[in-house]
Amino acid sequence: MYKVILDKKYDYQNRSFALCESCYWTATIFMKIERFQCPICAGKDVALIPLNLDEKYEYKFESKQGFQIEFSVNEEIKN
């Protein structure tokens, strides 16, 4: 598991979880954005899910069960 340290140079008030619906590439986007093109497959079907400051996510991909995302509250971050 990777842990990202939020720096003041990022707009972490407007972060989103990005998921390419074609190749399952994912990222956290630290800016307000309406559309995004996948850098891996150049697909335009990238879902952007807004995240609150206290939200975190974990995901896994299994061949039989598919792609699973779990969103939860990050207790380490206090408003």
mmCIF file of the N, C-alpha and C atoms, coordinates in Angstrom:
data_MODEL
# 
_entry.id   MODEL 
# 
loop_
_atom_site.group_PDB 
_atom_site.id 
_atom_site.type_symbol 
_atom_site.label_atom_id 
_atom_site.label_alt_id 
_atom_site.label_comp_id 
_atom_site.label_asym_id 
_atom_site.label_entity_id 
_atom_site.label_seq_id 
_atom_site.pdbx_PDB_ins_code 
_atom_site.Cartn_x 
_atom_site.Cartn_y 
_atom_site.Cartn_z 
_atom_site.occupancy 
_atom_site.B_iso_or_equiv 
_atom_site.pdbx_formal_charge 
_atom_site.auth_seq_id 
_atom_site.auth_comp_id 
_atom_site.auth_asym_id 
_atom_site.auth_atom_id 
_atom_site.pdbx_PDB_model_num 
ATOM 1   N N  . MET A 1 1  ? 0.847   -1.174  0.000   1.00 0.00 ? 1  MET A N  1 
ATOM 2   C CA . MET A 1 1  ? 0.000   0.000   0.000   1.00 0.00 ? 1  MET A CA 1 
ATOM 3   C C  . MET A 1 1  ? 0.891   1.235   0.000   1.00 0.00 ? 1  MET A C  1 
ATOM 4   N N  . TYR A 1 2  ? 0.543   2.200   -0.825  1.00 0.00 ? 2  TYR A N  1 
ATOM 5   C CA . TYR A 1 2  ? 1.280   3.450   -0.897  1.00 0.00 ? 2  TYR A CA 1 
ATOM 6   C C  . TYR A 1 2  ? 0.549   4.518   -0.112  1.00 0.00 ? 2  TYR A C  1 
ATOM 7   N N  . LYS A 1 3  ? 1.292   5.379   0.550   1.00 0.00 ? 3  LYS A N  1 
ATOM 8   C CA . LYS A 1 3  ? 0.703   6.465   1.299   1.00 0.00 ? 3  LYS A CA 1 
ATOM 9   C C  . LYS A 1 3  ? 1.172   7.769   0.668   1.00 0.00 ? 3  LYS A C  1 
ATOM 10  N N  . VAL A 1 4  ? 0.241   8.638   0.346   1.00 0.00 ? 4  VAL A N  1 
ATOM 11  C CA . VAL A 1 4  ? 0.571   9.901   -0.294  1.00 0.00 ? 4  VAL A CA 1 
ATOM 12  C C  . VAL A 1 4  ? 0.571   10.998  0.755   1.00 0.00 ? 4  VAL A C  1 
ATOM 13  N N  . ILE A 1 5  ? 1.645   11.752  0.809   1.00 0.00 ? 5  ILE A N  1 
ATOM 14  C CA . ILE A 1 5  ? 1.725   12.898  1.695   1.00 0.00 ? 5  ILE A CA 1 
ATOM 15  C C  . ILE A 1 5  ? 1.199   14.104  0.928   1.00 0.00 ? 5  ILE A C  1 
ATOM 16  N N  . LEU A 1 6  ? 0.154   14.738  1.437   1.00 0.00 ? 6  LEU A N  1 
ATOM 17  C CA . LEU A 1 6  ? -0.431  15.881  0.752   1.00 0.00 ? 6  LEU A CA 1 
ATOM 18  C C  . LEU A 1 6  ? 0.421   17.122  0.987   1.00 0.00 ? 6  LEU A C  1 
ATOM 19  N N  . ASP A 1 7  ? 0.824   17.744  -0.062  1.00 0.00 ? 7  ASP A N  1 
ATOM 20  C CA . ASP A 1 7  ? 1.663   18.926  -0.018  1.00 0.00 ? 7  ASP A CA 1 
ATOM 21  C C  . ASP A 1 7  ? 0.822   20.136  -0.395  1.00 0.00 ? 7  ASP A C  1 
ATOM 22  N N  . LYS A 1 8  ? 1.239   21.316  0.042   1.00 0.00 ? 8  LYS A N  1 
ATOM 23  C CA . LYS A 1 8  ? 0.476   22.526  -0.240  1.00 0.00 ? 8  LYS A CA 1 
ATOM 24  C C  . LYS A 1 8  ? 0.453   22.870  -1.721  1.00 0.00 ? 8  LYS A C  1 
ATOM 25  N N  . LYS A 1 9  ? 1.359   22.329  -2.521  1.00 0.00 ? 9  LYS A N  1 
ATOM 26  C CA . LYS A 1 9  ? 1.363   22.653  -3.940  1.00 0.00 ? 9  LYS A CA 1 
ATOM 27  C C  . LYS A 1 9  ? 0.216   21.971  -4.687  1.00 0.00 ? 9  LYS A C  1 
ATOM 28  N N  . TYR A 1 10 ? -0.436  21.008  -4.075  1.00 0.00 ? 10 TYR A N  1 
ATOM 29  C CA . TYR A 1 10 ? -1.569  20.329  -4.687  1.00 0.00 ? 10 TYR A CA 1 
ATOM 30  C C  . TYR A 1 10 ? -2.869  20.928  -4.177  1.00 0.00 ? 10 TYR A C  1 
ATOM 31  N N  . ASP A 1 11 ? -3.877  20.932  -5.021  1.00 0.00 ? 11 ASP A N  1 
ATOM 32  C CA . ASP A 1 11 ? -5.202  21.403  -4.638  1.00 0.00 ? 11 ASP A CA 1 
ATOM 33  C C  . ASP A 1 11 ? -5.976  20.213  -4.078  1.00 0.00 ? 11 ASP A C  1 
ATOM 34  N N  . TYR A 1 12 ? -5.615  19.795  -2.882  1.00 0.00 ? 12 TYR A N  1 
ATOM 35  C CA . TYR A 1 12 ? -6.235  18.595  -2.332  1.00 0.00 ? 12 TYR A CA 1 
ATOM 36  C C  . TYR A 1 12 ? -7.660  18.838  -1.846  1.00 0.00 ? 12 TYR A C  1 
ATOM 37  N N  . GLN A 1 13 ? -8.141  20.072  -1.904  1.00 0.00 ? 13 GLN A N  1 
ATOM 38  C CA . GLN A 1 13 ? -9.554  20.343  -1.631  1.00 0.00 ? 13 GLN A CA 1 
ATOM 39  C C  . GLN A 1 13 ? -10.416 19.825  -2.783  1.00 0.00 ? 13 GLN A C  1 
ATOM 40  N N  . ASN A 1 14 ? -9.833  19.724  -3.989  1.00 0.00 ? 14 ASN A N  1 
ATOM 41  C CA . ASN A 1 14 ? -10.564 19.311  -5.183  1.00 0.00 ? 14 ASN A CA 1 
ATOM 42  C C  . ASN A 1 14 ? -9.988  18.036  -5.779  1.00 0.00 ? 14 ASN A C  1 
ATOM 43  N N  . ARG A 1 15 ? -9.735  17.041  -4.975  1.00 0.00 ? 15 ARG A N  1 
ATOM 44  C CA . ARG A 1 15 ? -9.156  15.813  -5.508  1.00 0.00 ? 15 ARG A CA 1 
ATOM 45  C C  . ARG A 1 15 ? -10.253 14.833  -5.923  1.00 0.00 ? 15 ARG A C  1 
ATOM 46  N N  . SER A 1 16 ? -9.915  14.015  -6.909  1.00 0.00 ? 16 SER A N  1 
ATOM 47  C CA . SER A 1 16 ? -10.856 13.024  -7.433  1.00 0.00 ? 16 SER A CA 1 
ATOM 48  C C  . SER A 1 16 ? -10.140 11.703  -7.675  1.00 0.00 ? 16 SER A C  1 
ATOM 49  N N  . PHE A 1 17 ? -10.886 10.634  -7.565  1.00 0.00 ? 17 PHE A N  1 
ATOM 50  C CA . PHE A 1 17 ? -10.411 9.310   -7.938  1.00 0.00 ? 17 PHE A CA 1 
ATOM 51  C C  . PHE A 1 17 ? -10.739 9.137   -9.413  1.00 0.00 ? 17 PHE A C  1 
ATOM 52  N N  . ALA A 1 18 ? -9.732  8.850   -10.233 1.00 0.00 ? 18 ALA A N  1 
ATOM 53  C CA . ALA A 1 18 ? -9.925  8.662   -11.672 1.00 0.00 ? 18 ALA A CA 1 
ATOM 54  C C  . ALA A 1 18 ? -9.803  7.182   -11.996 1.00 0.00 ? 18 ALA A C  1 
ATOM 55  N N  . LEU A 1 19 ? -10.730 6.680   -12.810 1.00 0.00 ? 19 LEU A N  1 
ATOM 56  C CA . LEU A 1 19 ? -10.742 5.278   -13.209 1.00 0.00 ? 19 LEU A CA 1 
ATOM 57  C C  . LEU A 1 19 ? -11.072 5.192   -14.689 1.00 0.00 ? 19 LEU A C  1 
ATOM 58  N N  . CYS A 1 20 ? -10.143 4.638   -15.473 1.00 0.00 ? 20 CYS A N  1 
ATOM 59  C CA . CYS A 1 20 ? -10.405 4.415   -16.891 1.00 0.00 ? 20 CYS A CA 1 
ATOM 60  C C  . CYS A 1 20 ? -11.289 3.177   -17.005 1.00 0.00 ? 20 CYS A C  1 
ATOM 61  N N  . GLU A 1 21 ? -12.411 3.337   -17.652 1.00 0.00 ? 21 GLU A N  1 
ATOM 62  C CA . GLU A 1 21 ? -13.360 2.235   -17.780 1.00 0.00 ? 21 GLU A CA 1 
ATOM 63  C C  . GLU A 1 21 ? -12.971 1.252   -18.878 1.00 0.00 ? 21 GLU A C  1 
ATOM 64  N N  . SER A 1 22 ? -11.909 1.567   -19.632 1.00 0.00 ? 22 SER A N  1 
ATOM 65  C CA . SER A 1 22 ? -11.435 0.660   -20.680 1.00 0.00 ? 22 SER A CA 1 
ATOM 66  C C  . SER A 1 22 ? -10.315 -0.251  -20.197 1.00 0.00 ? 22 SER A C  1 
ATOM 67  N N  . CYS A 1 23 ? -9.275  0.345   -19.570 1.00 0.00 ? 23 CYS A N  1 
ATOM 68  C CA . CYS A 1 23 ? -8.102  -0.458  -19.180 1.00 0.00 ? 23 CYS A CA 1 
ATOM 69  C C  . CYS A 1 23 ? -7.907  -0.554  -17.663 1.00 0.00 ? 23 CYS A C  1 
ATOM 70  N N  . TYR A 1 24 ? -8.776  0.094   -16.878 1.00 0.00 ? 24 TYR A N  1 
ATOM 71  C CA . TYR A 1 24 ? -8.742  0.074   -15.411 1.00 0.00 ? 24 TYR A CA 1 
ATOM 72  C C  . TYR A 1 24 ? -7.550  0.802   -14.803 1.00 0.00 ? 24 TYR A C  1 
ATOM 73  N N  . TRP A 1 25 ? -6.919  1.698   -15.553 1.00 0.00 ? 25 TRP A N  1 
ATOM 74  C CA . TRP A 1 25 ? -5.889  2.572   -14.994 1.00 0.00 ? 25 TRP A CA 1 
ATOM 75  C C  . TRP A 1 25 ? -6.554  3.459   -13.950 1.00 0.00 ? 25 TRP A C  1 
ATOM 76  N N  . THR A 1 26 ? -5.863  3.729   -12.849 1.00 0.00 ? 26 THR A N  1 
ATOM 77  C CA . THR A 1 26 ? -6.417  4.581   -11.797 1.00 0.00 ? 26 THR A CA 1 
ATOM 78  C C  . THR A 1 26 ? -5.389  5.599   -11.338 1.00 0.00 ? 26 THR A C  1 
ATOM 79  N N  . ALA A 1 27 ? -5.896  6.675   -10.764 1.00 0.00 ? 27 ALA A N  1 
ATOM 80  C CA . ALA A 1 27 ? -5.025  7.716   -10.200 1.00 0.00 ? 27 ALA A CA 1 
ATOM 81  C C  . ALA A 1 27 ? -5.863  8.602   -9.299  1.00 0.00 ? 27 ALA A C  1 
ATOM 82  N N  . THR A 1 28 ? -5.185  9.389   -8.491  1.00 0.00 ? 28 THR A N  1 
ATOM 83  C CA . THR A 1 28 ? -5.832  10.459  -7.752  1.00 0.00 ? 28 THR A CA 1 
ATOM 84  C C  . THR A 1 28 ? -5.437  11.758  -8.443  1.00 0.00 ? 28 THR A C  1 
ATOM 85  N N  . ILE A 1 29 ? -6.425  12.547  -8.823  1.00 0.00 ? 29 ILE A N  1 
ATOM 86  C CA . ILE A 1 29 ? -6.197  13.810  -9.504  1.00 0.00 ? 29 ILE A CA 1 
ATOM 87  C C  . ILE A 1 29 ? -6.332  14.924  -8.479  1.00 0.00 ? 29 ILE A C  1 
ATOM 88  N N  . PHE A 1 30 ? -5.304  15.769  -8.361  1.00 0.00 ? 30 PHE A N  1 
ATOM 89  C CA . PHE A 1 30 ? -5.292  16.842  -7.373  1.00 0.00 ? 30 PHE A CA 1 
ATOM 90  C C  . PHE A 1 30 ? -5.601  18.195  -8.011  1.00 0.00 ? 30 PHE A C  1 
ATOM 91  N N  . MET A 1 31 ? -6.681  18.264  -8.757  1.00 0.00 ? 31 MET A N  1 
ATOM 92  C CA . MET A 1 31 ? -7.130  19.532  -9.326  1.00 0.00 ? 31 MET A CA 1 
ATOM 93  C C  . MET A 1 31 ? -8.579  19.376  -9.752  1.00 0.00 ? 31 MET A C  1 
ATOM 94  N N  . LYS A 1 32 ? -9.260  20.477  -9.855  1.00 0.00 ? 32 LYS A N  1 
ATOM 95  C CA . LYS A 1 32 ? -10.637 20.432  -10.330 1.00 0.00 ? 32 LYS A CA 1 
ATOM 96  C C  . LYS A 1 32 ? -10.606 20.263  -11.839 1.00 0.00 ? 32 LYS A C  1 
ATOM 97  N N  . ILE A 1 33 ? -11.230 19.210  -12.318 1.00 0.00 ? 33 ILE A N  1 
ATOM 98  C CA . ILE A 1 33 ? -11.192 18.873  -13.735 1.00 0.00 ? 33 ILE A CA 1 
ATOM 99  C C  . ILE A 1 33 ? -12.517 18.208  -14.106 1.00 0.00 ? 33 ILE A C  1 
ATOM 100 N N  . GLU A 1 34 ? -12.988 18.442  -15.308 1.00 0.00 ? 34 GLU A N  1 
ATOM 101 C CA . GLU A 1 34 ? -14.258 17.859  -15.733 1.00 0.00 ? 34 GLU A CA 1 
ATOM 102 C C  . GLU A 1 34 ? -14.075 16.650  -16.634 1.00 0.00 ? 34 GLU A C  1 
ATOM 103 N N  . ARG A 1 35 ? -13.030 16.663  -17.470 1.00 0.00 ? 35 ARG A N  1 
ATOM 104 C CA . ARG A 1 35 ? -12.760 15.549  -18.381 1.00 0.00 ? 35 ARG A CA 1 
ATOM 105 C C  . ARG A 1 35 ? -11.290 15.190  -18.302 1.00 0.00 ? 35 ARG A C  1 
ATOM 106 N N  . PHE A 1 36 ? -11.024 13.928  -18.554 1.00 0.00 ? 36 PHE A N  1 
ATOM 107 C CA . PHE A 1 36 ? -9.652  13.453  -18.468 1.00 0.00 ? 36 PHE A CA 1 
ATOM 108 C C  . PHE A 1 36 ? -9.482  12.314  -19.463 1.00 0.00 ? 36 PHE A C  1 
ATOM 109 N N  . GLN A 1 37 ? -8.387  12.331  -20.188 1.00 0.00 ? 37 GLN A N  1 
ATOM 110 C CA . GLN A 1 37 ? -8.087  11.251  -21.133 1.00 0.00 ? 37 GLN A CA 1 
ATOM 111 C C  . GLN A 1 37 ? -7.062  10.326  -20.497 1.00 0.00 ? 37 GLN A C  1 
ATOM 112 N N  . CYS A 1 38 ? -7.298  9.030   -20.599 1.00 0.00 ? 38 CYS A N  1 
ATOM 113 C CA . CYS A 1 38 ? -6.401  8.038   -20.004 1.00 0.00 ? 38 CYS A CA 1 
ATOM 114 C C  . CYS A 1 38 ? -5.016  8.125   -20.643 1.00 0.00 ? 38 CYS A C  1 
ATOM 115 N N  . PRO A 1 39 ? -3.957  8.251   -19.846 1.00 0.00 ? 39 PRO A N  1 
ATOM 116 C CA . PRO A 1 39 ? -2.603  8.310   -20.397 1.00 0.00 ? 39 PRO A CA 1 
ATOM 117 C C  . PRO A 1 39 ? -2.073  6.960   -20.882 1.00 0.00 ? 39 PRO A C  1 
ATOM 118 N N  . ILE A 1 40 ? -2.747  5.873   -20.530 1.00 0.00 ? 40 ILE A N  1 
ATOM 119 C CA . ILE A 1 40 ? -2.303  4.541   -20.926 1.00 0.00 ? 40 ILE A CA 1 
ATOM 120 C C  . ILE A 1 40 ? -2.920  4.112   -22.254 1.00 0.00 ? 40 ILE A C  1 
ATOM 121 N N  . CYS A 1 41 ? -4.250  4.161   -22.341 1.00 0.00 ? 41 CYS A N  1 
ATOM 122 C CA . CYS A 1 41 ? -4.927  3.661   -23.552 1.00 0.00 ? 41 CYS A CA 1 
ATOM 123 C C  . CYS A 1 41 ? -5.548  4.784   -24.386 1.00 0.00 ? 41 CYS A C  1 
ATOM 124 N N  . ALA A 1 42 ? -5.404  6.028   -23.933 1.00 0.00 ? 42 ALA A N  1 
ATOM 125 C CA . ALA A 1 42 ? -5.977  7.205   -24.607 1.00 0.00 ? 42 ALA A CA 1 
ATOM 126 C C  . ALA A 1 42 ? -7.499  7.172   -24.642 1.00 0.00 ? 42 ALA A C  1 
ATOM 127 N N  . GLY A 1 43 ? -8.092  6.354   -23.790 1.00 0.00 ? 43 GLY A N  1 
ATOM 128 C CA . GLY A 1 43 ? -9.545  6.292   -23.711 1.00 0.00 ? 43 GLY A CA 1 
ATOM 129 C C  . GLY A 1 43 ? -10.132 7.549   -23.104 1.00 0.00 ? 43 GLY A C  1 
ATOM 130 N N  . LYS A 1 44 ? -11.335 7.861   -23.522 1.00 0.00 ? 44 LYS A N  1 
ATOM 131 C CA . LYS A 1 44 ? -12.005 9.057   -23.010 1.00 0.00 ? 44 LYS A CA 1 
ATOM 132 C C  . LYS A 1 44 ? -13.068 8.720   -21.974 1.00 0.00 ? 44 LYS A C  1 
ATOM 133 N N  . ASP A 1 45 ? -13.230 7.444   -21.670 1.00 0.00 ? 45 ASP A N  1 
ATOM 134 C CA . ASP A 1 45 ? -14.206 7.017   -20.663 1.00 0.00 ? 45 ASP A CA 1 
ATOM 135 C C  . ASP A 1 45 ? -13.541 6.885   -19.299 1.00 0.00 ? 45 ASP A C  1 
ATOM 136 N N  . VAL A 1 46 ? -13.074 8.021   -18.771 1.00 0.00 ? 46 VAL A N  1 
ATOM 137 C CA . VAL A 1 46 ? -12.447 8.043   -17.451 1.00 0.00 ? 46 VAL A CA 1 
ATOM 138 C C  . VAL A 1 46 ? -13.452 8.613   -16.466 1.00 0.00 ? 46 VAL A C  1 
ATOM 139 N N  . ALA A 1 47 ? -13.848 7.790   -15.496 1.00 0.00 ? 47 ALA A N  1 
ATOM 140 C CA . ALA A 1 47 ? -14.779 8.238   -14.458 1.00 0.00 ? 47 ALA A CA 1 
ATOM 141 C C  . ALA A 1 47 ? -14.002 9.038   -13.426 1.00 0.00 ? 47 ALA A C  1 
ATOM 142 N N  . LEU A 1 48 ? -14.546 10.181  -13.031 1.00 0.00 ? 48 LEU A N  1 
ATOM 143 C CA . LEU A 1 48 ? -13.943 11.018  -11.997 1.00 0.00 ? 48 LEU A CA 1 
ATOM 144 C C  . LEU A 1 48 ? -14.886 11.057  -10.803 1.00 0.00 ? 48 LEU A C  1 
ATOM 145 N N  . ILE A 1 49 ? -14.421 10.528  -9.672  1.00 0.00 ? 49 ILE A N  1 
ATOM 146 C CA . ILE A 1 49 ? -15.239 10.453  -8.469  1.00 0.00 ? 49 ILE A CA 1 
ATOM 147 C C  . ILE A 1 49 ? -14.654 11.423  -7.449  1.00 0.00 ? 49 ILE A C  1 
ATOM 148 N N  . PRO A 1 50 ? -15.392 12.495  -7.102  1.00 0.00 ? 50 PRO A N  1 
ATOM 149 C CA . PRO A 1 50 ? -14.873 13.468  -6.128  1.00 0.00 ? 50 PRO A CA 1 
ATOM 150 C C  . PRO A 1 50 ? -14.636 12.812  -4.772  1.00 0.00 ? 50 PRO A C  1 
ATOM 151 N N  . LEU A 1 51 ? -13.570 13.253  -4.099  1.00 0.00 ? 51 LEU A N  1 
ATOM 152 C CA . LEU A 1 51 ? -13.229 12.732  -2.776  1.00 0.00 ? 51 LEU A CA 1 
ATOM 153 C C  . LEU A 1 51 ? -13.218 13.864  -1.755  1.00 0.00 ? 51 LEU A C  1 
ATOM 154 N N  . ASN A 1 52 ? -13.810 13.633  -0.601  1.00 0.00 ? 52 ASN A N  1 
ATOM 155 C CA . ASN A 1 52 ? -13.708 14.581  0.497   1.00 0.00 ? 52 ASN A CA 1 
ATOM 156 C C  . ASN A 1 52 ? -12.312 14.496  1.096   1.00 0.00 ? 52 ASN A C  1 
ATOM 157 N N  . LEU A 1 53 ? -11.952 15.503  1.881   1.00 0.00 ? 53 LEU A N  1 
ATOM 158 C CA . LEU A 1 53 ? -10.624 15.508  2.506   1.00 0.00 ? 53 LEU A CA 1 
ATOM 159 C C  . LEU A 1 53 ? -10.396 14.295  3.403   1.00 0.00 ? 53 LEU A C  1 
ATOM 160 N N  . ASP A 1 54 ? -11.440 13.805  4.037   1.00 0.00 ? 54 ASP A N  1 
ATOM 161 C CA . ASP A 1 54 ? -11.280 12.693  4.981   1.00 0.00 ? 54 ASP A CA 1 
ATOM 162 C C  . ASP A 1 54 ? -11.592 11.329  4.356   1.00 0.00 ? 54 ASP A C  1 
ATOM 163 N N  . GLU A 1 55 ? -11.718 11.271  3.030   1.00 0.00 ? 55 GLU A N  1 
ATOM 164 C CA . GLU A 1 55 ? -12.005 9.996   2.377   1.00 0.00 ? 55 GLU A CA 1 
ATOM 165 C C  . GLU A 1 55 ? -10.735 9.355   1.828   1.00 0.00 ? 55 GLU A C  1 
ATOM 166 N N  . LYS A 1 56 ? -10.710 8.037   1.878   1.00 0.00 ? 56 LYS A N  1 
ATOM 167 C CA . LYS A 1 56 ? -9.631  7.270   1.254   1.00 0.00 ? 56 LYS A CA 1 
ATOM 168 C C  . LYS A 1 56 ? -10.260 6.117   0.505   1.00 0.00 ? 56 LYS A C  1 
ATOM 169 N N  . TYR A 1 57 ? -9.468  5.474   -0.332  1.00 0.00 ? 57 TYR A N  1 
ATOM 170 C CA . TYR A 1 57 ? -9.982  4.341   -1.081  1.00 0.00 ? 57 TYR A CA 1 
ATOM 171 C C  . TYR A 1 57 ? -8.907  3.274   -1.207  1.00 0.00 ? 57 TYR A C  1 
ATOM 172 N N  . GLU A 1 58 ? -9.373  2.064   -1.346  1.00 0.00 ? 58 GLU A N  1 
ATOM 173 C CA . GLU A 1 58 ? -8.514  0.918   -1.634  1.00 0.00 ? 58 GLU A CA 1 
ATOM 174 C C  . GLU A 1 58 ? -9.184  0.151   -2.756  1.00 0.00 ? 58 GLU A C  1 
ATOM 175 N N  . TYR A 1 59 ? -8.388  -0.397  -3.652  1.00 0.00 ? 59 TYR A N  1 
ATOM 176 C CA . TYR A 1 59 ? -8.971  -1.139  -4.752  1.00 0.00 ? 59 TYR A CA 1 
ATOM 177 C C  . TYR A 1 59 ? -8.146  -2.374  -5.048  1.00 0.00 ? 59 TYR A C  1 
ATOM 178 N N  . LYS A 1 60 ? -8.817  -3.340  -5.669  1.00 0.00 ? 60 LYS A N  1 
ATOM 179 C CA . LYS A 1 60 ? -8.116  -4.541  -6.127  1.00 0.00 ? 60 LYS A CA 1 
ATOM 180 C C  . LYS A 1 60 ? -8.827  -5.058  -7.366  1.00 0.00 ? 60 LYS A C  1 
ATOM 181 N N  . PHE A 1 61 ? -8.091  -5.777  -8.170  1.00 0.00 ? 61 PHE A N  1 
ATOM 182 C CA . PHE A 1 61 ? -8.641  -6.364  -9.380  1.00 0.00 ? 61 PHE A CA 1 
ATOM 183 C C  . PHE A 1 61 ? -8.322  -7.848  -9.364  1.00 0.00 ? 61 PHE A C  1 
ATOM 184 N N  . GLU A 1 62 ? -9.355  -8.660  -9.478  1.00 0.00 ? 62 GLU A N  1 
ATOM 185 C CA . GLU A 1 62 ? -9.204  -10.101 -9.544  1.00 0.00 ? 62 GLU A CA 1 
ATOM 186 C C  . GLU A 1 62 ? -9.912  -10.597 -10.794 1.00 0.00 ? 62 GLU A C  1 
ATOM 187 N N  . SER A 1 63 ? -9.334  -11.565 -11.456 1.00 0.00 ? 63 SER A N  1 
ATOM 188 C CA . SER A 1 63 ? -9.882  -12.021 -12.742 1.00 0.00 ? 63 SER A CA 1 
ATOM 189 C C  . SER A 1 63 ? -11.311 -12.551 -12.631 1.00 0.00 ? 63 SER A C  1 
ATOM 190 N N  . LYS A 1 64 ? -11.649 -13.219 -11.547 1.00 0.00 ? 64 LYS A N  1 
ATOM 191 C CA . LYS A 1 64 ? -12.992 -13.779 -11.408 1.00 0.00 ? 64 LYS A CA 1 
ATOM 192 C C  . LYS A 1 64 ? -13.997 -12.784 -10.825 1.00 0.00 ? 64 LYS A C  1 
ATOM 193 N N  . GLN A 1 65 ? -13.557 -11.984 -9.875  1.00 0.00 ? 65 GLN A N  1 
ATOM 194 C CA . GLN A 1 65 ? -14.468 -11.057 -9.209  1.00 0.00 ? 65 GLN A CA 1 
ATOM 195 C C  . GLN A 1 65 ? -14.478 -9.675  -9.855  1.00 0.00 ? 65 GLN A C  1 
ATOM 196 N N  . GLY A 1 66 ? -13.480 -9.352  -10.649 1.00 0.00 ? 66 GLY A N  1 
ATOM 197 C CA . GLY A 1 66 ? -13.425 -8.049  -11.305 1.00 0.00 ? 66 GLY A CA 1 
ATOM 198 C C  . GLY A 1 66 ? -12.787 -6.984  -10.432 1.00 0.00 ? 66 GLY A C  1 
ATOM 199 N N  . PHE A 1 67 ? -13.138 -5.755  -10.721 1.00 0.00 ? 67 PHE A N  1 
ATOM 200 C CA . PHE A 1 67 ? -12.563 -4.590  -10.056 1.00 0.00 ? 67 PHE A CA 1 
ATOM 201 C C  . PHE A 1 67 ? -13.405 -4.222  -8.843  1.00 0.00 ? 67 PHE A C  1 
ATOM 202 N N  . GLN A 1 68 ? -12.763 -4.099  -7.685  1.00 0.00 ? 68 GLN A N  1 
ATOM 203 C CA . GLN A 1 68 ? -13.459 -3.754  -6.453  1.00 0.00 ? 68 GLN A CA 1 
ATOM 204 C C  . GLN A 1 68 ? -12.830 -2.511  -5.837  1.00 0.00 ? 68 GLN A C  1 
ATOM 205 N N  . ILE A 1 69 ? -13.677 -1.547  -5.464  1.00 0.00 ? 69 ILE A N  1 
ATOM 206 C CA . ILE A 1 69 ? -13.212 -0.318  -4.816  1.00 0.00 ? 69 ILE A CA 1 
ATOM 207 C C  . ILE A 1 69 ? -13.934 -0.197  -3.489  1.00 0.00 ? 69 ILE A C  1 
ATOM 208 N N  . GLU A 1 70 ? -13.179 0.137   -2.453  1.00 0.00 ? 70 GLU A N  1 
ATOM 209 C CA . GLU A 1 70 ? -13.778 0.379   -1.148  1.00 0.00 ? 70 GLU A CA 1 
ATOM 210 C C  . GLU A 1 70 ? -13.399 1.783   -0.696  1.00 0.00 ? 70 GLU A C  1 
ATOM 211 N N  . PHE A 1 71 ? -14.409 2.620   -0.468  1.00 0.00 ? 71 PHE A N  1 
ATOM 212 C CA . PHE A 1 71 ? -14.210 3.975   0.032   1.00 0.00 ? 71 PHE A CA 1 
ATOM 213 C C  . PHE A 1 71 ? -14.488 3.977   1.524   1.00 0.00 ? 71 PHE A C  1 
ATOM 214 N N  . SER A 1 72 ? -13.689 4.727   2.282   1.00 0.00 ? 72 SER A N  1 
ATOM 215 C CA . SER A 1 72 ? -13.898 4.810   3.723   1.00 0.00 ? 72 SER A CA 1 
ATOM 216 C C  . SER A 1 72 ? -13.356 6.136   4.243   1.00 0.00 ? 72 SER A C  1 
ATOM 217 N N  . VAL A 1 73 ? -13.605 6.388   5.519   1.00 0.00 ? 73 VAL A N  1 
ATOM 218 C CA . VAL A 1 73 ? -13.126 7.613   6.162   1.00 0.00 ? 73 VAL A CA 1 
ATOM 219 C C  . VAL A 1 73 ? -11.698 7.392   6.634   1.00 0.00 ? 73 VAL A C  1 
ATOM 220 N N  . ASN A 1 74 ? -10.839 8.343   6.354   1.00 0.00 ? 74 ASN A N  1 
ATOM 221 C CA . ASN A 1 74 ? -9.450  8.286   6.795   1.00 0.00 ? 74 ASN A CA 1 
ATOM 222 C C  . ASN A 1 74 ? -9.356  8.966   8.151   1.00 0.00 ? 74 ASN A C  1 
ATOM 223 N N  . GLU A 1 75 ? -9.216  8.187   9.193   1.00 0.00 ? 75 GLU A N  1 
ATOM 224 C CA . GLU A 1 75 ? -9.182  8.713   10.562  1.00 0.00 ? 75 GLU A CA 1 
ATOM 225 C C  . GLU A 1 75 ? -7.923  9.531   10.849  1.00 0.00 ? 75 GLU A C  1 
ATOM 226 N N  . GLU A 1 76 ? -6.884  9.372   10.042  1.00 0.00 ? 76 GLU A N  1 
ATOM 227 C CA . GLU A 1 76 ? -5.626  10.096  10.259  1.00 0.00 ? 76 GLU A CA 1 
ATOM 228 C C  . GLU A 1 76 ? -5.725  11.572  9.888   1.00 0.00 ? 76 GLU A C  1 
ATOM 229 N N  . ILE A 1 77 ? -6.691  11.912  9.044   1.00 0.00 ? 77 ILE A N  1 
ATOM 230 C CA . ILE A 1 77 ? -6.827  13.305  8.593   1.00 0.00 ? 77 ILE A CA 1 
ATOM 231 C C  . ILE A 1 77 ? -7.962  13.955  9.365   1.00 0.00 ? 77 ILE A C  1 
ATOM 232 N N  . LYS A 1 78 ? -7.640  15.011  10.051  1.00 0.00 ? 78 LYS A N  1 
ATOM 233 C CA . LYS A 1 78 ? -8.639  15.768  10.821  1.00 0.00 ? 78 LYS A CA 1 
ATOM 234 C C  . LYS A 1 78 ? -8.914  17.072  10.098  1.00 0.00 ? 78 LYS A C  1 
ATOM 235 N N  . ASN A 1 79 ? -10.190 17.449  10.003  1.00 0.00 ? 79 ASN A N  1 
ATOM 236 C CA . ASN A 1 79 ? -10.555 18.704  9.322   1.00 0.00 ? 79 ASN A CA 1 
ATOM 237 C C  . ASN A 1 79 ? -10.106 19.896  10.091  1.00 0.00 ? 79 ASN A C  1 
# 
